[in-house]
Amino acid sequence: MEAGRLRKLATYQIPQRSRNPVTNEQQETWIDMAEYRVSIEPLRAAEILKAKSVQENVTHRINMRYTTGITADGRFTYDSRIFDIVGVINIEERNIELQILANEIVKAVP
């Protein structure tokens, strides 16, 4: 893996679920776990169609050095952007590089 490709510093977050004591409703907050150097690339149209046949809502590919603990329950944030993780691939199962398929969450502008 080329170190020069990992130019972005993204934060990996996991959800924490709890009950609101007043309304007794389930609520979810996101907790920062670690920051990683990553590359974030939008998928091309053909790649999106191919990815949708396997997984839904894949818009970006995130590459990073191998680490344990990255799962599809989490997400990455970069600047003000949010990327929900759809799948995590250990490239060639060599524990060197992870490829993460993700869906960018687009916030509605009021």
Secondary structure, 3 states (H helix, E strand, C coil): CCHHHCCEEEEEEEEEEEECCCCCCEEEEEEEEEEEEEEEEECCHHHHHHHHHHCCCCCEEEEEECCCCCCCCCEEEECCEEEEEEEEEEHHHCCCEEEEEEEEECCCCC
